[in-house]
Amino acid sequence: MNVLVTGAAGFIGFHLVRMLLDEGHRVVGLDNINDYYDVKLKYARLASCGIRQVDLPADQLVQSETHENYHFVKADIAGMEQLEPLFRNQHFDAVLHMAAQVGVRYSLENPQAYTHSNLIGFINILECCRHYNVGHLIYASSSSIYGLNNKIPFSEADRVDQPVSLYAATKRSNELAAYSYSHLYGLKTTGLRFFTVYGPWGRPDMAMFLFVDAILKGKPLKVFNNGNLARDFTYIDDIVGGIKLVLNNKNHAMDLPKNAVYNIGNSKSVKLLDFIEAIEKHTGKKAVKELLPMQPGDVETTWADVSKLADTFGYKPQTPVDIGVKHFVEWYLWYTGQSQFVV
């Protein structure tokens, strides 16, 4: 299969590239490598897949040094002049669209970045998939779209018209736009609502990285809502495994609608303080907690009902939080030069 992965230098996109290469697919990765967080981590992800040029030329496919079936292009999904030639020349069978401006809190500070990537960029991806006969678009949505929903666990049938951040609103708009393209043009689209993904190579602005970094450096952790938060923490391997099931779709090809949306999570809600306790266990250090009030745009609890994804594709998350935290801590120690071990 010939697959485009957008956001290929990002956390989830990087892991998807590795999975696809292991499966023997031909892969093109795309990323604009913006500086929302330290680009050194993005370049390290690329280097681990054989893309070692730090000064990557814009709009040019770069061949991996370690995988003959992997190429990477530095490009912005908001620029149709960059996307269209790529789609026209590469004839993708599927697109795994992970590129987006992420972060609930940052959307309060820089809303234009979300308009640029999450709205304009997503429409550009839809247009290219439509005009260049892409067989399947699988794209990243988010549990944040459930907003002020009080029903637990969150189900795809729940209301999603009360987003509490611009980030959530853009993700819901992606789902609506995908539905319209499926309805109007027959484009097969699948949205996956990710629930608090964590694991090795994770972003520095995510709770997992922030907490481990602070604990190991003896710095206070900012714990919002006085610790009264709970999240459906989902290990990266379970996310990638779920996407693989949807992409391959060997057993249900005739049964699926042109447009669908699924929750993808660990199907358990873990208290934030218990999550921190697992980090303390695997770092061997106690956290210094700075208890703070709830932040704007945040919600108290997330919890995924994954029965729809399980019934349709056989999805079953495998990684307990304790094991996932252990793997992250081991990777963090390697990445920061404190260990020779790497996940």
Order of alpha helices (4+ residues) and beta strands (2+ residues): beta-alpha-beta-alpha-beta-beta-alpha-beta-alpha-alpha-alpha-beta-alpha-beta-beta-alpha-beta-beta-beta-alpha-beta-beta-alpha-beta-alpha-alpha
